[in-house]
Amino acid sequence: TFNRFIVTTLLVLFASQVFATDTFIATISAHAQDGTPNTQASLTHQSMIFTNIQDGAGGNSTTITILGNDSTGCSLLGGFSYHITAICGIPALGGTSTKQNLVDIVNTAIGFSATGGSSTALDSSVLLEKTNLTGGITGLPLESQSVNFAPTSASKAGIVYKVTINGTNYIHTTTGTDSVYTIVTALQSKIINSVVHCQRNNIFVLCTANTSGAAGIFTYSSFAFDSANFNITSTNILNTNEGANLEHTLTANDTAATFSITEDTSGLFSLSGTHNNTLTFNGTNTDYEVTKSYTVKVKASTGDGDDKNTTQTITVTLVDLNDETPTAITLTGDRTIAENTRTGTELGTLSATDADADANDTFTYTSSNTKFTISNDKLKLNTTLDYENATSLSTTITVTDANSHTFDKIFNFTV
């Protein structure tokens, strides 16, 4: 059994087109927006009035057929596009076949309405066959929008059936192998909308609206999915430079899921956008040397009290920038130089301390005293020393990192 919705968009109320997939359907069609539905024709039968509503200029001929032979109940059979057949004598939900039974049945059919119902039983042998309702041509284009949501029965508990109308989700989550009747009854009871009116029978929920004037066209979608497989599909591994902000779009395998933050110890994350699906990381004051990564826990929800939730922990890792200045220079080697030491003799190895060492930093060194020279990180003698001329000498070593940050230190030597 496939868990799915079948959505029927009625571009003209009596001519429908059906779209179906196994799990999800979202079909939004353009509709004209002028006038109001017009009565095409009416029929009076046993003090009951049956009315056929004409949507547009087609002037369709429509047939009402009522058959009956006892008082065991009424049911609705036949197609909904061009005719309605009500059979009294075949129980629908049990009970007695009365005028009210028939009125209720007719009112579930697309494009029909009935009044005058009561507890009065129908005649024991009612036969009103092929009564045609014709006329009512208005010359107007399409004036209303109707969508027919017809689910299949559920194969197990935890199947989420969802109708979305004008951005609002209406959800039923099955508790077992729910029947179609159980599903449509649960959904219809939850749909409360001032613009779109929804009613149900045993097999579908029919939502209609007058699209003229300010109300306009309503948008809709339907979706059925296994809540056990509901998850957030966007990545949970993000990177950004230290000191930089980041925006990330959250997605779930239910496109109408709404997101919220459930855990944010840093206070640097926020949500915005449609369904709160834009996650923003405020990294303006972040410093890789202080904190290297941040986490936030987000929840995706499918809707109301019957919703199914899923969570995801997202990690934002900072990229270290070379934004720190070296803080020390170290020279390994003897600080005593014998006079007459050969020019070019290596005196020691220089190294620097910098918090950006993880950023693959590089260092260059220079000497303020030309009696020394530096090759890479090696300090070398650049002249011949004479004790009688000087017993000591000094130089200022400057280290420069890859981002032109500098640090100086004086080194003293004894001759």
C-alpha positions in Angstrom: 0.0 0.0 0.0 1.4 3.4 -1.0 0.9 6.2 1.5 0.1 9.2 -0.7 -2.2 12.0 -1.5 -4.0 12.5 -4.8 -4.8 16.1 -5.5 -7.5 17.0 -8.0 -7.4 20.6 -9.2 -10.8 21.6 -10.7 -10.0 24.3 -13.2 -13.7 24.2 -14.0 -15.7 22.7 -11.2 -17.0 19.9 -13.4 -13.9 19.2 -15.3 -11.1 17.9 -13.1 -7.5 16.8 -13.6 -5.8 14.4 -11.3 -2.1 14.4 -10.3 -0.6 11.6 -8.2 2.6 10.3 -6.9 3.5 7.8 -4.2 4.5 10.3 -1.5 4.1 13.9 -2.5 2.1 16.2 -4.7 2.3 20.0 -5.0 0.3 21.4 -7.9 -0.5 25.1 -8.0 -2.5 26.3 -10.9 -3.5 29.8 -12.0 -7.2 30.7 -11.7 -9.2 33.6 -13.0 -10.7 35.9 -10.4 -14.0 37.5 -11.3 -17.6 37.0 -10.3 -19.1 34.5 -8.0 -20.4 31.0 -8.6 -23.8 31.1 -10.3 -26.8 28.8 -9.9 -27.0 26.7 -13.1 -30.3 25.0 -12.3 -32.4 23.7 -9.5 -34.8 20.7 -8.9 -37.4 20.2 -6.2 -38.1 16.7 -5.1 -40.2 15.7 -2.1 -39.8 19.2 -0.6 -36.0 18.9 -1.0 -34.2 21.4 -3.3 -31.2 20.2 -5.3 -29.0 22.9 -6.8 -26.3 22.6 -9.4 -23.7 25.4 -9.3 -22.3 26.6 -12.6 -18.6 27.7 -12.6 -18.0 29.7 -15.7 -19.4 29.8 -19.2 -19.5 26.1 -20.1 -23.3 25.6 -19.5 -22.8 21.9 -18.7 -25.8 19.6 -18.6 -25.7 17.7 -15.4 -27.8 14.7 -14.2 -29.1 13.9 -10.8 -30.3 10.3 -10.3 -32.0 9.2 -7.0 -32.9 5.6 -6.6 -34.5 3.9 -3.5 -36.6 1.0 -2.3 -36.5 0.9 1.5 -35.4 2.8 4.6 -32.0 1.4 5.4 -29.9 4.5 4.4 -28.6 6.5 1.5 -25.2 6.4 -0.2 -23.6 8.3 -3.0 -22.3 6.5 -6.1 -21.2 7.4 -9.6 -18.8 10.1 -10.9 -18.7 13.6 -9.5 -17.9 15.4 -12.7 -21.2 15.4 -14.6 -23.7 13.4 -12.6 -24.7 12.4 -9.1 -26.3 9.1 -8.2 -27.8 8.7 -4.7 -29.0 5.3 -3.8 -31.3 5.0 -0.8 -31.5 1.5 0.5 -27.8 0.8 0.7 -26.4 1.9 4.1 -23.8 4.6 4.1 -23.1 4.9 7.8 -26.2 3.0 8.9 -29.5 4.5 10.2 -32.7 5.3 8.4 -33.1 6.6 4.9 -34.5 10.1 5.5 -34.6 13.3 3.6 -31.8 14.6 5.7 -29.7 11.5 4.8 -30.1 12.4 1.1 -29.4 16.1 1.6 -26.2 15.2 3.5 -25.1 12.9 0.8 -25.7 15.4 -2.0 -23.9 18.1 -0.1 -20.7 16.0 -0.3 -20.7 16.0 -4.1 -18.7 18.6 -6.0 -20.9 21.4 -7.4 -24.1 20.3 -5.8 -26.0 21.6 -2.8 -29.3 20.4 -1.2 -31.7 21.9 1.3 -35.0 20.9 2.9 -33.7 17.8 4.7 -35.6 16.4 7.7 -36.0 13.2 9.6 -39.0 12.4 7.4 -38.4 9.1 5.7 -38.2 8.9 2.0 -40.9 7.2 0.1 -40.4 3.4 0.3 -40.0 3.3 -3.5 -38.3 6.5 -4.7 -37.3 6.7 -8.3 -36.2 9.9 -9.9 -34.0 8.9 -12.8 -31.8 11.1 -15.0 -33.2 14.5 -14.2 -31.1 16.9 -16.2 -30.0 20.3 -14.9 -29.0 22.6 -17.7 -28.4 26.2 -18.5 -27.1 28.9 -16.3 -24.5 30.2 -18.8 -23.0 33.4 -17.3 -20.3 34.3 -19.9 -17.8 34.6 -17.1 -14.5 32.7 -16.9 -13.6 30.5 -13.9 -14.8 32.0 -10.7 -13.8 29.6 -7.9 -11.1 27.1 -7.0 -11.6 23.6 -5.7 -9.0 21.1 -4.6 -9.8 17.5 -3.8 -7.4 15.7 -1.3 -7.8 11.9 -1.4 -5.4 9.9 0.7 -4.8 6.2 0.5 -5.0 4.1 3.7 -2.0 3.9 5.9 0.3 0.9 5.9 1.4 1.4 9.5 1.5 3.8 12.5 3.6 6.9 12.1 2.6 7.9 8.6 2.2 11.6 8.5 -0.6 13.0 6.2 -0.3 16.7 5.7 -2.3 19.3 3.8 -0.9 22.8 3.5 -3.3 25.6 2.6 -2.0 29.2 2.3 1.1 28.2 4.2 -0.7 26.6 7.1 -0.1 22.9 7.8 -2.9 20.6 8.8 -1.5 17.2 9.9 -2.7 13.7 10.9 -0.2 11.1 12.1 -1.5 7.6 12.0 -1.7 5.4 15.1 -1.9 2.2 13.1 -3.2 1.1 9.7 -5.7 4.0 9.6 -8.4 3.8 7.0 -9.1 6.5 4.4 -12.2 7.5 6.3 -10.2 7.9 9.6 -7.6 10.0 7.8 -10.0 12.4 6.0 -12.1 12.8 9.1 -9.1 13.7 11.2 -7.8 16.2 8.6 -11.1 17.9 7.9 -11.7 18.5 11.6 -8.4 20.4 11.8 -8.8 22.6 8.8 -10.1 26.0 10.1 -9.7 28.7 7.5 -11.7 31.8 7.0 -11.1 31.9 3.3 -11.0 28.2 2.2 -13.9 25.9 3.2 -13.2 22.2 3.5 -15.7 19.3 3.8 -15.2 15.6 3.6 -17.0 12.4 2.7 -15.7 8.9 3.1 -12.9 9.1 0.6 -11.6 12.7 0.3 -11.4 16.2 1.7 -12.8 18.8 -0.7 -11.5 22.4 -0.2 -13.1 25.3 -2.1 -12.9 29.1 -2.2 -14.4 31.9 -4.1 -11.3 33.4 -5.7 -12.8 36.7 -6.7 -12.0 39.9 -4.9 -9.5 40.2 -2.0 -9.5 36.5 -1.2 -7.6 35.5 -4.4 -6.2 32.1 -5.2 -5.3 29.8 -2.4 -2.1 27.8 -2.5 -2.0 24.2 -1.5 0.1 21.1 -1.3 -0.3 17.6 0.2 2.4 15.3 1.5 2.5 11.8 3.1 5.7 10.5 4.6 7.0 8.0 7.2 7.8 10.0 10.3 10.5 7.4 11.2 12.4 8.7 8.1 11.8 12.4 8.8 15.2 14.2 9.1 17.2 17.4 8.4 19.0 16.9 5.1 21.2 20.0 5.0 24.9 19.6 6.1 25.8 19.9 9.8 29.5 20.7 9.1 30.2 24.4 8.4 33.4 26.6 8.1 33.9 30.3 8.3 36.8 32.7 8.9 37.4 33.9 12.4 35.7 37.2 12.8 33.2 36.6 10.0 29.5 35.9 9.9 27.9 32.9 8.2 24.4 32.2 6.7 23.3 28.6 6.2 20.0 27.3 4.6 18.3 24.5 6.6 16.4 21.8 4.7 14.4 18.7 5.7 12.9 15.9 3.7 9.5 17.6 4.4 9.8 20.9 2.5 7.3 22.6 4.8 9.1 21.8 8.0 9.6 24.7 10.5 12.9 25.1 12.3 13.8 26.2 15.8 16.9 26.4 18.0 16.9 24.1 21.0 20.4 24.6 22.2 22.9 27.5 21.7 25.4 27.9 24.5 27.3 30.6 22.7 24.3 32.8 21.9 25.7 33.5 18.4 23.1 31.7 16.3 19.7 32.9 15.1 16.9 31.9 12.7 15.0 33.9 10.1 13.3 33.5 6.7 10.5 31.2 5.5 9.8 28.5 8.2 12.9 29.8 10.0 15.1 28.0 7.5 18.0 30.5 7.4 20.5 29.9 10.2 22.8 32.9 10.9 26.1 32.6 12.8 27.2 36.0 14.3 31.0 35.5 14.1 32.0 39.2 14.2 33.8 38.9 17.5 35.1 35.4 17.2 38.8 34.6 17.6 40.3 31.3 16.6 43.0 31.6 19.3 40.2 31.8 21.9 37.6 29.3 20.6 38.1 27.1 17.5 34.5 25.9 16.9 30.9 26.5 18.0 27.8 24.2 18.0 24.1 24.7 17.8 21.2 22.2 18.0 18.2 22.8 15.7 14.9 21.1 15.5 12.7 20.6 12.5 9.0 20.2 13.1 6.1 19.2 10.8 3.4 21.3 12.5 0.9 21.0 15.3 0.3 18.7 18.3 0.5 15.6 16.0 3.9 16.7 14.6 7.0 14.6 14.4 10.3 16.3 15.2 13.9 15.7 14.3 17.0 17.4 15.5 20.5 18.1 14.2 23.7 19.4 15.9 25.6 21.8 13.6 29.2 22.6 14.1 30.8 25.8 12.8 34.6 25.5 12.7 36.6 28.7 12.5 39.4 29.1 9.9 42.5 30.6 11.5 43.6 33.9 10.0 47.1 35.4 10.3 45.9 38.2 12.5 48.3 37.9 15.4 51.7 39.5 15.9 54.8 37.5 17.0 55.5 37.9 20.7 59.0 36.5 21.1 62.3 35.6 19.4 64.6 32.9 20.6 68.3 32.4 19.6 69.9 29.0 20.3 73.7 29.0 20.5 76.7 30.5 22.4 76.6 34.3 22.9 80.4 34.4 23.2 82.4 34.9 20.0 86.2 34.4 19.9 88.2 37.1 18.1 89.4 36.2 14.7 86.5 33.8 14.2 86.1 33.2 10.5 83.5 35.3 8.6 80.3 33.3 7.8 80.5 31.2 11.0 77.1 30.1 12.2 76.3 31.6 15.6 72.8 30.1 16.3 69.3 29.4 15.1 66.4 31.9 15.4 62.8 31.0 16.1 59.7 33.1 16.8 56.6 32.6 19.0 53.3 33.5 17.3 49.7 32.5 18.2 49.0 32.0 14.5 51.4 29.0 14.2 48.4 26.8 13.1 47.8 29.1 10.1 51.0 27.9 8.4 52.7 31.1 9.3 56.2 31.9 7.9 58.9 34.2 9.4 61.8 36.2 8.0 64.5 37.7 10.1 66.7 40.8 9.7 69.6 42.2 11.8 70.2 45.9 12.5 74.0 45.4 12.8 75.7 44.6 9.6 78.4 42.7 11.4 75.8 39.9 11.4 73.9 38.3 8.5 71.0 36.0 8.6 70.4 33.1 6.2 66.8 31.7 6.6 66.8 31.2 10.4 70.6 31.0 10.8 72.5 33.9 12.4 76.0 34.2 11.0 79.1 36.4 11.6 79.6 38.8 8.8 83.0 40.3 9.8 86.3 39.5 11.7 86.2 40.6 15.3 89.2 42.1 17.2 89.1 42.0 21.0 91.4 45.1 21.2 88.8 47.1 19.2 85.7 45.9 21.0 84.9 43.4 23.7 81.2 43.2 23.0 78.6 43.9 20.3 74.8 43.8 19.9 72.2 43.7 17.3 68.4 44.1 17.1 66.8 41.1 15.4 63.4 41.8 13.7 61.0 39.0 12.9 58.3 39.6 10.3 55.4 37.1 9.8 53.6 36.4 6.5 51.1 39.2 7.2 53.8 41.8 7.8 53.4 41.8 11.6 56.8 42.5 13.3 58.5 42.0 16.6 62.1 43.2 17.7 64.5 41.9 20.2 68.1 43.0 21.2 70.7 40.3 21.4 74.1 41.0 23.2 77.4 39.1 22.4 80.8 39.0 24.2 84.0 39.0 22.3 
